[in-house]
Amino acid sequence: MDEELVRATIPRDLVEVLGVESQCRSKAETFTQAFLSNSIQQQQHHDVDSMLRHKAVILNYPKKERSSKRKRRRTKGLNARQKRAMKLFQVKPEHQRYELFLPLHDLWKQYITDLCSGLKPTSCPQFVQQKLLKADFHGAIITVVRSVCPSYVGTTGILIQEFRHVFKIITKEDKLKVIPKRNSVFSVELSGFTSFIYGSKFEQRSSERSAKKFKVKGTIDL
C-alpha cells in the first residue's frame, strides 16, 4: 500500500459519513505510541533472566521414539488330537525296559524325602499322607492292591506316565501296563511308610492335583 495514501487526510465529504477527523502528525504519533505501549507488554531484562533461571524452557519438543518391542503373540499349542496323531506320549518298544527307569525311581525317592522333610520312624503319618496327596508320582513303584478287574491285582512297576484317568507302569518283566484309576486302589511304599491311593479320588493330572484342596471324607471300600 502506498505510504502517501496512508498518511493522506480524510476528505471532507467522508468526515461526516465516518464520524472521524484527521489528526495532525504530532497527535497521530502520540496516539500510536500510547496505543503500542498499552497493547504490547514489554519485558525488562531482569524479568527474562528470572524466567530462564527458575523455569525450564523447552526449545524443541523431542519426538517420541517408537518402541522396538512388539507385542508377543501367544503361540497356540497342540490340541489333544494332534498330540495323539504325533504319538507324543507313546513309549517306543525298545524303551519299555524296567532298568531304564531305575534312575528315575532313585530321583523320586530323593524328591519325596526332601518333600517330607526327611522320612524318619518318628515322622507323623498324617503329615506324610498330606504331602503325598499333592506329590508327583512319576518314578514311584506302585502296586495294585484292589480293583474291580481281578487281572490288575498284584501288578507292580515303576510309574512312567500319569494321565487324568490312567497310570502307565513298567513291570520288572519289561511290560507296559495301563491301569485305570477308577475303581482301583494302589499302594506306595517308601522307607517303611505304606500309603494307599484310591484311584477314584485321584482322577486329576499331577499338575492339577498339586493345587487341589483335598477334604477329609470317608471312602467306600471296593
C-alpha positions in Angstrom: 0.0 0.0 0.0 1.3 3.5 -0.9 2.6 5.3 2.2 1.3 8.6 0.9 -2.2 7.2 0.8 -1.9 6.0 4.4 -0.7 9.4 5.6 -3.3 11.3 3.4 -6.0 13.3 5.2 -9.6 12.1 5.1 -11.6 14.0 2.5 -14.2 16.4 3.8 -17.1 14.6 2.3 -16.2 11.4 4.2 -15.7 13.1 7.6 -19.4 13.5 8.2 -20.1 10.0 6.9 -17.4 8.2 9.0 -17.6 10.4 12.1 -13.9 10.8 12.3 -11.5 13.6 11.7 -7.9 13.5 10.5 -5.3 14.3 13.2 -2.2 16.2 12.8 1.1 14.4 12.5 2.2 15.1 16.1 -1.1 13.9 17.6 -1.1 10.8 15.4 2.4 9.8 16.5 1.4 10.4 20.2 -1.7 8.2 19.8 0.3 5.5 18.0 3.0 5.4 20.8 0.4 5.3 23.5 -1.5 2.5 21.7 1.6 0.4 21.3 2.8 0.8 24.8 -0.6 -0.3 26.2 -1.1 -3.1 23.8 2.4 -4.7 23.8 3.7 -5.8 27.2 7.4 -5.2 27.3 9.6 -7.3 29.5 12.6 -5.9 31.2 16.0 -7.7 31.2 15.7 -8.9 34.7 12.3 -10.5 34.1 13.7 -12.5 31.2 16.7 -13.5 33.4 14.5 -14.7 36.2 12.3 -16.6 33.8 15.3 -18.5 32.5 16.7 -19.3 35.9 13.5 -20.6 37.6 11.7 -22.2 34.7 12.5 -24.9 32.3 12.4 -23.6 28.7 11.7 -26.2 26.1 13.3 -25.1 22.8 12.0 -28.1 20.8 9.6 -30.9 21.6 11.5 -34.2 21.2 9.8 -36.8 19.2 8.8 -40.0 21.0 10.8 -42.9 19.8 8.7 -45.8 18.7 9.2 -48.8 20.9 11.0 -51.5 19.1 9.4 -54.2 21.2 6.4 -55.7 19.6 3.6 -57.5 21.4 4.4 -61.1 21.5 1.7 -63.3 20.2 0.9 -66.3 22.3 1.8 -69.4 20.3 -1.1 -71.8 20.0 -0.2 -75.2 21.4 -1.2 -78.6 20.1 -4.6 -80.0 20.9 -5.2 -83.5 22.2 -6.0 -84.9 18.7 -2.7 -83.5 17.3 -0.7 -84.9 20.2 -2.2 -88.4 19.6 -1.5 -88.2 15.9 2.1 -87.3 16.6 2.3 -90.1 19.2 4.0 -87.8 21.7 3.0 -89.9 24.8 3.7 -93.3 23.3 6.7 -95.2 24.7 8.6 -97.0 22.0 9.0 -100.8 22.4 12.8 -100.5 22.7 12.4 -98.1 25.6 10.0 -100.3 27.5 12.7 -101.7 29.8 12.5 -101.7 33.6 16.1 -101.0 34.2 16.0 -97.8 32.1 13.6 -96.2 34.7 15.5 -97.2 37.8 17.4 -93.9 37.9 14.0 -92.1 37.7 12.9 -94.1 40.8 16.0 -93.1 42.7 15.3 -89.4 41.9 11.7 -89.9 43.0 12.8 -91.3 46.4 15.1 -88.3 47.0 12.3 -86.0 45.9 9.8 -87.5 48.4 12.4 -87.5 51.2 13.0 -83.8 50.7 9.3 -83.0 50.3 8.5 -84.7 53.6 11.5 -83.1 55.4 13.2 -86.4 55.8 11.3 -89.7 56.3 12.0 -91.0 59.8 10.3 -93.6 62.0 9.2 -90.7 64.2 7.5 -88.8 61.3 3.8 -88.2 61.6 1.9 -90.5 59.2 -0.8 -87.8 58.7 1.8 -85.3 57.7 3.4 -87.7 55.2 0.0 -88.6 53.8 -0.9 -84.9 53.2 2.4 -84.4 51.3 1.9 -87.4 49.2 -1.6 -86.3 48.1 -0.1 -83.4 46.1 3.2 -85.0 45.2 4.3 -86.1 41.7 4.4 -89.9 41.4 6.4 -90.2 38.2 9.2 -92.7 39.2 7.3 -94.3 42.1 6.9 -98.0 42.5 3.2 -98.7 42.8 1.2 -101.9 43.3 -2.4 -102.6 42.5 -3.9 -104.0 45.7 -7.6 -103.9 44.8 -9.5 -103.5 41.5 -12.8 -104.4 40.0 -10.8 -106.2 37.3 -9.0 -109.2 39.0 -6.3 -109.3 36.4 -4.9 -105.9 37.6 -4.5 -107.0 41.2 -0.9 -107.6 42.1 0.6 -105.7 39.2 3.7 -103.8 40.4 6.0 -101.5 38.5 7.5 -98.0 38.1 5.0 -95.3 37.2 6.3 -93.7 34.0 3.3 -91.7 32.9 0.2 -90.4 34.7 -2.9 -89.1 32.9 -6.2 -88.0 34.2 -7.8 -91.4 34.2 -4.9 -93.9 33.9 -1.5 -94.9 35.2 1.1 -96.3 32.9 3.6 -98.5 34.7 6.6 -100.6 33.5 6.9 -104.0 35.3 10.1 -106.0 36.0 9.2 -108.2 33.1 9.6 -105.2 30.8 5.9 -105.0 30.1 4.0 -101.7 29.8 0.7 -101.8 31.7 -2.1 -99.3 31.5 -4.1 -99.3 34.8 -7.3 -97.3 35.1 -7.6 -95.2 38.2 -11.3 -95.6 38.7 -12.3 -98.5 41.0 -8.7 -99.3 41.8 -6.6 -99.0 44.9 -2.8 -98.6 44.7 -0.1 -98.8 47.4 3.2 -96.9 47.5 5.9 -97.9 50.0 8.9 -95.9 50.9 11.2 -96.0 53.9 8.7 -98.1 55.9 5.7 -95.9 55.1 2.9 -97.5 53.1 0.4 -95.2 51.6 -2.8 -96.2 49.8 -4.1 -94.3 46.7 -7.8 -94.5 45.9 -7.8 -94.0 42.2 -11.4 -92.8 42.0 -10.3 -89.8 44.2 -7.1 -89.3 42.1 -8.7 -88.6 38.7 -6.7 -85.4 38.0 -3.4 -84.7 36.3 -0.4 -84.3 38.7 -0.2 -80.6 37.9 -3.9 -80.1 38.8 -3.6 -82.2 41.9 -0.8 -80.1 43.3 -3.2 -77.1 43.6 -6.2 -79.0 44.7 -7.5 -78.9 48.3 -8.4 -82.4 49.5 -11.2 -82.7 52.0 -11.2 -85.5 54.7 -14.0 -87.8 53.7 -14.8 -91.4 54.3 -14.1 -93.7 51.4 -16.3 -96.6 50.5 -14.2 -99.6 50.0 -14.4 -101.7 46.8 
